[in-house]
Amino acid sequence: MAVLVCGGAGYIGSHMVAALIEKGEEVVVLDNFQKGHKKAVLGGRVYEGDIRDKVILNKIFSENSIDSVIDFAADSLVGESVLEPLKYFNNNISGTINLLEVMKDYGVKHIVFSSTAATYGEPKNIPIKEEDDTIPTNPYGESKLAVEKILKWCDKAYGIKYTALRYFNAAGAHINGKIGEDHRPETHLIPIILQVALGKREAITIFGEDYPTKDGTCIRDYIHVMDLAKAHSLALDRLRKGGDSRIYNLGNGQGFSVKEVIEVARKVTGEPIKAEIAERRKGDPAVLVASSKKIIDELGWIPEFNSIETIINTAWNWYKNHPDGYND
Ligand code: UFG
């Protein structure tokens, strides 16, 4: 039985593919390679195409005995989603509906879905629990929340069981040093800080120093990408054993401010890393920290790479050896 990984050439998807292969799973990858990288896919049977295209989906499901799907195929930039909401609703919602229709046609009953902390919007409580209000403040979060709702009804009608994982800030790179983060353009904090350490940028711009936090900068919950992949694996095992549909947060439960992350990166890299203060970035909540108690209790998930030093160290190892990402 094979697992289909949609978006398997992206940052998180490629780490998932690596984890499944290490586990001895048969893996099929679908990616349109708009953002993903061919070199990031360390194995499996690879199809180039889009989840919005039923022809390629039918081909994949008819040529492989797929029993489960892990879906990472999405646009995921909060800022861009505000400017281009229809792009996000089309790719993230219509694309997943397409995928679910084909799963229904082929009787495939398990899906692990990549959701986001952005489904919560501006949190009322920290740490955020799964039952807290979900009031997204951008189309990206709205698109993921819409899919969570669609999944609920597909479970009731067709018996498709799902696990939706609401990630906080994915970071770090595989400890094998072969795969890591390579977004173009790069917008995420840790990669940009490390590009400064490498001398590829002059300074990191800190977006806002006037938040109601201990040092005035935003606080986030950084989770290692391999720990994320491990959580998907556990969720998949549970669904295959007949588990019901669930939603889980995925974070480390510990928040670090932008300034703290920069300071740790200075220690890890030994580089001065120049920082400049700028205006707030639109739509950034002050604090996002997860309660991951539910997934720890119910799936026995234990984050292995949970110190911020380790997360930055693995990312640094990737960037040092691949200063131009997958172009090297
Ligand atoms: N930041 C800076 N300077 C930069 C880049 C980021 O100060 O150059 C700050 C941001 O303002 C934010 C923090 O660093 O406070 C983290 O920013 P990222 O862009 O790395 O990550 P986000 O928290 O914005 O986004 C992440 C995921 C999204 C997801 C979101 C959930 O990348 O996909 O968490 O809230 F939707």
Residues whose N, C-alpha, C, O or C-beta is under 5 A from the ligand:
A	BS01	UFG	S76 T116 A117 A118 Y167 F168 N169 T187 H188 L189 I192 T205 I206 F207 C218 R220 V258 R281 D284
